[in-house]
């Protein structure tokens, strides 16, 4: 099993060397091999824990996770982008909607997610005495573990609101190379995620910038998870906590272009827009597998914008400038090109995971779904955001139209950040799209390939685990 083979090899990240064993001791024959150091021995100090935490964050930088694939699959498998007729041959499974249990991208996402979870588990399970630093590091590890499980359960399982008792993903809380787990239910996974995020919210007290989790970044993620569960009052309460008490501010219309031109994350004194993002720089990056390579014409430039998305933006909308109308050399004569990501060399784009704009949209959607009494609040939240994106637009809608307007603004605001497919699936909506080599115009909610397969490499060794419908059992 690929996951388990990798997990067997993974020690705590950040532990790069062990001191020489003392050969003069009469007990030297009883020393454990340095390749089998226990988590307890590896995490013997706060500095060890911080090193392990940095290694956990580094896991997320992989092209198979937030370095590229999560964002690409989330938009390409929906209706935001398609593959140009001139392309590098990547990601065709989602253009065709022909996916197998041996799919390399899903296999790598599964394996590397559980590797990151293992690293977070080792920090969480550390026996170091509690103090402010240890609590902060453990809180961040809880938040990271929750983020990975959230991405896993929304990728490899049907939505919570579809069947909470249906198969989710395995919950693994400690290193055990002999473990062959079955899938926990979707409800159990979501409960586990929320418990982790509550622990994170309670334990963390420091804000060190957007490249690490903080108290209110964890709370924002909990709001999003609650929205996926259909817990609208809880989603609003959590989102409102962030908006009211987090100290973060929306990026303004005037500063919006500069926000996306800035390749670095927020520092410890900056709380504009970004609550959490995955860092990449000139040294620590995914190279030619970086996200920007899939969009920029200076890279592969394979992914082009569906014109139906582009046409949603008014001329006065600052977000419209993140798409350039041009042509694709050797490809489309008219091409809508994403320039939200700026760099294929030197310092690379950090990948936004949680932004305050989304928190406003979560609070607005949750309020709109709570009924007529909270619709004015939903409109206020929505229009507060839109005032910083399109000054010509003021929403006055009610009822189902208000919810539709919020969903449309989610699409416009979060385009190319990997959320669109997950949104359409949680909403149980068909996907309607244009463009692409295979011109698939409709992918119904019932399509089995709307969720990923349990990797065949996992099932080859772990016979306990159940496959998703539509894939070879």
Beta strands, then each sheet from edge to edge (+ up, - down):
strand 1: 81-83
strand 2: 274-278
strand 3: 303-305
strand 4: 323-326
strand 5: 335-338
strand 6: 351-355
strand 7: 431-432
strand 8: 442-443
sheet 1: 1+ 3-
sheet 2: 2+ 6-
sheet 3: 4+ 5-
sheet 4: 7+ 8-
end
